[in-house]
């Protein structure tokens, strides 16, 4: 698994998931249920993951739609 995105923005996360899904890339959200422990205030970021073999293609698609990695995501890219 490769991390593509780490964000507190649920709208951004779901947008990226929808775009990648349309391209046939299966995504997985890690830490999505952490809101239970944080009280649903959105402090803990969720991580968007893809299979290793889909990672390069997924990153290319994200660049094409203007979703460049933020500072916290640079290491994963």
MODELLER restraints for C-alpha pairs under 7 A, 6 or more apart:
rsr = mdl.restraints
at = mdl.atoms
rsr.add(forms.Gaussian(group=physical.xy_distance, feature=features.Distance(at['CA:1:A'], at['CA:49:A']), mean=6.14, stdev=0.5))
rsr.add(forms.Gaussian(group=physical.xy_distance, feature=features.Distance(at['CA:1:A'], at['CA:50:A']), mean=5.52, stdev=0.5))
rsr.add(forms.Gaussian(group=physical.xy_distance, feature=features.Distance(at['CA:1:A'], at['CA:51:A']), mean=4.57, stdev=0.5))
rsr.add(forms.Gaussian(group=physical.xy_distance, feature=features.Distance(at['CA:1:A'], at['CA:52:A']), mean=5.01, stdev=0.5))
rsr.add(forms.Gaussian(group=physical.xy_distance, feature=features.Distance(at['CA:2:A'], at['CA:49:A']), mean=5.36, stdev=0.5))
rsr.add(forms.Gaussian(group=physical.xy_distance, feature=features.Distance(at['CA:2:A'], at['CA:50:A']), mean=5.45, stdev=0.5))
rsr.add(forms.Gaussian(group=physical.xy_distance, feature=features.Distance(at['CA:2:A'], at['CA:51:A']), mean=6.19, stdev=0.5))
rsr.add(forms.Gaussian(group=physical.xy_distance, feature=features.Distance(at['CA:2:A'], at['CA:52:A']), mean=5.63, stdev=0.5))
rsr.add(forms.Gaussian(group=physical.xy_distance, feature=features.Distance(at['CA:2:A'], at['CA:55:A']), mean=6.30, stdev=0.5))
rsr.add(forms.Gaussian(group=physical.xy_distance, feature=features.Distance(at['CA:3:A'], at['CA:47:A']), mean=6.54, stdev=0.5))
rsr.add(forms.Gaussian(group=physical.xy_distance, feature=features.Distance(at['CA:3:A'], at['CA:48:A']), mean=5.83, stdev=0.5))
rsr.add(forms.Gaussian(group=physical.xy_distance, feature=features.Distance(at['CA:3:A'], at['CA:49:A']), mean=4.49, stdev=0.5))
rsr.add(forms.Gaussian(group=physical.xy_distance, feature=features.Distance(at['CA:3:A'], at['CA:50:A']), mean=6.68, stdev=0.5))
rsr.add(forms.Gaussian(group=physical.xy_distance, feature=features.Distance(at['CA:3:A'], at['CA:76:A']), mean=5.91, stdev=0.5))
rsr.add(forms.Gaussian(group=physical.xy_distance, feature=features.Distance(at['CA:4:A'], at['CA:48:A']), mean=5.59, stdev=0.5))
rsr.add(forms.Gaussian(group=physical.xy_distance, feature=features.Distance(at['CA:4:A'], at['CA:49:A']), mean=5.72, stdev=0.5))
rsr.add(forms.Gaussian(group=physical.xy_distance, feature=features.Distance(at['CA:4:A'], at['CA:76:A']), mean=6.70, stdev=0.5))
rsr.add(forms.Gaussian(group=physical.xy_distance, feature=features.Distance(at['CA:5:A'], at['CA:47:A']), mean=5.64, stdev=0.5))
rsr.add(forms.Gaussian(group=physical.xy_distance, feature=features.Distance(at['CA:5:A'], at['CA:48:A']), mean=5.02, stdev=0.5))
rsr.add(forms.Gaussian(group=physical.xy_distance, feature=features.Distance(at['CA:5:A'], at['CA:69:A']), mean=6.99, stdev=0.5))
rsr.add(forms.Gaussian(group=physical.xy_distance, feature=features.Distance(at['CA:5:A'], at['CA:73:A']), mean=6.14, stdev=0.5))
rsr.add(forms.Gaussian(group=physical.xy_distance, feature=features.Distance(at['CA:6:A'], at['CA:45:A']), mean=5.86, stdev=0.5))
rsr.add(forms.Gaussian(group=physical.xy_distance, feature=features.Distance(at['CA:6:A'], at['CA:46:A']), mean=5.56, stdev=0.5))
rsr.add(forms.Gaussian(group=physical.xy_distance, feature=features.Distance(at['CA:6:A'], at['CA:47:A']), mean=4.44, stdev=0.5))
rsr.add(forms.Gaussian(group=physical.xy_distance, feature=features.Distance(at['CA:6:A'], at['CA:48:A']), mean=6.35, stdev=0.5))
rsr.add(forms.Gaussian(group=physical.xy_distance, feature=features.Distance(at['CA:6:A'], at['CA:73:A']), mean=6.29, stdev=0.5))
rsr.add(forms.Gaussian(group=physical.xy_distance, feature=features.Distance(at['CA:7:A'], at['CA:45:A']), mean=4.75, stdev=0.5))
rsr.add(forms.Gaussian(group=physical.xy_distance, feature=features.Distance(at['CA:7:A'], at['CA:46:A']), mean=5.49, stdev=0.5))
rsr.add(forms.Gaussian(group=physical.xy_distance, feature=features.Distance(at['CA:7:A'], at['CA:47:A']), mean=6.68, stdev=0.5))
rsr.add(forms.Gaussian(group=physical.xy_distance, feature=features.Distance(at['CA:8:A'], at['CA:42:A']), mean=5.96, stdev=0.5))
rsr.add(forms.Gaussian(group=physical.xy_distance, feature=features.Distance(at['CA:8:A'], at['CA:43:A']), mean=6.81, stdev=0.5))
rsr.add(forms.Gaussian(group=physical.xy_distance, feature=features.Distance(at['CA:8:A'], at['CA:44:A']), mean=6.58, stdev=0.5))
rsr.add(forms.Gaussian(group=physical.xy_distance, feature=features.Distance(at['CA:8:A'], at['CA:45:A']), mean=4.45, stdev=0.5))
rsr.add(forms.Gaussian(group=physical.xy_distance, feature=features.Distance(at['CA:8:A'], at['CA:46:A']), mean=6.14, stdev=0.5))
rsr.add(forms.Gaussian(group=physical.xy_distance, feature=features.Distance(at['CA:17:A'], at['CA:27:A']), mean=6.40, stdev=0.5))
rsr.add(forms.Gaussian(group=physical.xy_distance, feature=features.Distance(at['CA:20:A'], at['CA:58:A']), mean=6.76, stdev=0.5))
rsr.add(forms.Gaussian(group=physical.xy_distance, feature=features.Distance(at['CA:25:A'], at['CA:54:A']), mean=6.67, stdev=0.5))
rsr.add(forms.Gaussian(group=physical.xy_distance, feature=features.Distance(at['CA:26:A'], at['CA:50:A']), mean=6.42, stdev=0.5))
rsr.add(forms.Gaussian(group=physical.xy_distance, feature=features.Distance(at['CA:27:A'], at['CA:48:A']), mean=6.67, stdev=0.5))
rsr.add(forms.Gaussian(group=physical.xy_distance, feature=features.Distance(at['CA:27:A'], at['CA:49:A']), mean=5.69, stdev=0.5))
rsr.add(forms.Gaussian(group=physical.xy_distance, feature=features.Distance(at['CA:27:A'], at['CA:50:A']), mean=4.96, stdev=0.5))
rsr.add(forms.Gaussian(group=physical.xy_distance, feature=features.Distance(at['CA:28:A'], at['CA:48:A']), mean=5.82, stdev=0.5))
rsr.add(forms.Gaussian(group=physical.xy_distance, feature=features.Distance(at['CA:28:A'], at['CA:49:A']), mean=5.06, stdev=0.5))
rsr.add(forms.Gaussian(group=physical.xy_distance, feature=features.Distance(at['CA:28:A'], at['CA:50:A']), mean=6.27, stdev=0.5))
rsr.add(forms.Gaussian(group=physical.xy_distance, feature=features.Distance(at['CA:29:A'], at['CA:46:A']), mean=6.58, stdev=0.5))
rsr.add(forms.Gaussian(group=physical.xy_distance, feature=features.Distance(at['CA:29:A'], at['CA:47:A']), mean=5.61, stdev=0.5))
rsr.add(forms.Gaussian(group=physical.xy_distance, feature=features.Distance(at['CA:29:A'], at['CA:48:A']), mean=4.78, stdev=0.5))
rsr.add(forms.Gaussian(group=physical.xy_distance, feature=features.Distance(at['CA:29:A'], at['CA:49:A']), mean=6.17, stdev=0.5))
rsr.add(forms.Gaussian(group=physical.xy_distance, feature=features.Distance(at['CA:30:A'], at['CA:46:A']), mean=5.89, stdev=0.5))
rsr.add(forms.Gaussian(group=physical.xy_distance, feature=features.Distance(at['CA:30:A'], at['CA:47:A']), mean=5.01, stdev=0.5))
rsr.add(forms.Gaussian(group=physical.xy_distance, feature=features.Distance(at['CA:30:A'], at['CA:48:A']), mean=6.40, stdev=0.5))
rsr.add(forms.Gaussian(group=physical.xy_distance, feature=features.Distance(at['CA:31:A'], at['CA:46:A']), mean=5.09, stdev=0.5))
rsr.add(forms.Gaussian(group=physical.xy_distance, feature=features.Distance(at['CA:31:A'], at['CA:47:A']), mean=6.47, stdev=0.5))
rsr.add(forms.Gaussian(group=physical.xy_distance, feature=features.Distance(at['CA:32:A'], at['CA:46:A']), mean=5.56, stdev=0.5))
rsr.add(forms.Gaussian(group=physical.xy_distance, feature=features.Distance(at['CA:35:A'], at['CA:42:A']), mean=6.60, stdev=0.5))
rsr.add(forms.Gaussian(group=physical.xy_distance, feature=features.Distance(at['CA:62:A'], at['CA:68:A']), mean=6.57, stdev=0.5))
